[in-house]
Amino acid sequence: MSTSFEPGAPAEKGSIPLCVPEIRGNEWRYLKECLDANFVSSVGPFVDRFERDIAACVGARHAVATVNGTAALHVALLVAGVLPDDEVIVPTLTFIAPANAVRYVGAWPVLVDAEPEYGQMDLQQVERFLVQGCGSEGGKTINKATGRCVKAVIPVHVLGHPVDMDPLVEIARKFHLVVVEDATESLGARYKDRSVGHLGDIACFSFNGNKVITSGGGGMIVTDNGEWAKKAKYLTTQAKDDPVEYVHNEIGFNYRMTNIQAAVGCAQLEQLDQFVARKREMASVYASRLAGLPGVSMIGQASWAQSIFWMSTIRLDPSRARMGSRDLLAALRRENIQSRPLWRPLHLNRPYAGMAFGACPVAAAFHSEALSLPCSVGLTDRQQAIVASTVRGMLQ
Ligand SMILES: *Cc1c(COP(=O)(O)O)cnc(C)c1O
């Protein structure tokens, strides 16, 4: 297999990659400013500006830049007070980072299934776990099977579409859980009239190369809680209590974003609205061009949601579609078109085996039936037409 099929890798001539960055704004200019001013490392005006701009974009009071989205999740859990041997509810259908972050703090994920429509966390299973699987002790929620304290829930807004947050936050409040949004795939998405990343207690973003905007690599923690933001800044910058005398009262991390990364991030953020509009347009073009194929549907958006369609993803009903998702993936690859399945559910990965609450058949079905199609912001209309007609030809 060609390495050009790695997400984020540059496309070979004539091939159509899944999702690559789009560099067409002030990226060069801001980078040059960094280099000319000799502000290349982890302090600098672009870091401050990127934090301010992301906070404003989401409508949150505070933002703290990090080296990547996984580090943001790690520190968000720490400042939210998740302790070793606590438990955190995580969807099983997600990229693995949020579950790993739970393990970094020494806590344990409790994995729940996806709902069948949009592949988001199944709130009914969350409620079943809390109501039937847990008891209350002195204002704490205790998992009856393990005796551990359930401290938080991580709704992951997968594929650019928000989780149904109002009922989730209501359940979380009832059971004293902190809500840590994993909004890494969904910057710019909206839930009802509110921004994703400002719907729980604290949220995390990623600016990895395959996300809607990129800083090369990077992440952000956003919250309205000033104490938490201060603590997050402290922990991500080696927990320095006196920078001159090197006094440290805690074990911190080197999780800082560099000014170079932030410069690219600022330039990308200026283009977010355009990028989101293009992502949404591509999804609707796929939806209309692939309409009517037997057993083929697109993952759409709920009436209360404004998805950014980070990924344009189709589902192939195994009893009706002309071919399965992996055969389609292979056939597209032969045409130099890159596609990708959704993640293997976490409970089917070795580190998280046995950690699901109940069966998770819906996540497993998404894994075997879904395929994301090329959806770079820079995908041309012509390229998209090629992808759509190739897929049509294979499935009709
Ligand atoms: C991309 C992603 C992350 C992590 O972001 P990095 O910046 O790559 O560390 C976390 N969670 C989800 C759901 C993601 O898709």
The ligand as a Gaussian input file, in Angstrom:
#p B3LYP/6-31G(d) Opt

LIG

0 1
 C       -8.011000      13.954000      16.679000
 C       -8.695000      13.510000      17.897000
 C       -8.126000      13.648000      19.175000
 C       -6.705000      14.015000      19.456000
 O       -6.125000      15.010000      18.829000
 P       -4.522000      15.079000      18.618000
 O       -4.322000      16.526000      18.408000
 O       -4.238000      14.248000      17.414000
 O       -3.870000      14.580000      19.848000
 C       -8.883000      13.334000      20.276000
 N      -10.118000      12.853000      20.148000
 C      -10.691000      12.646000      18.945000
 C      -12.096000      12.114000      18.900000
 C       -9.995000      12.950000      17.781000
 O      -10.572000      12.718000      16.591000

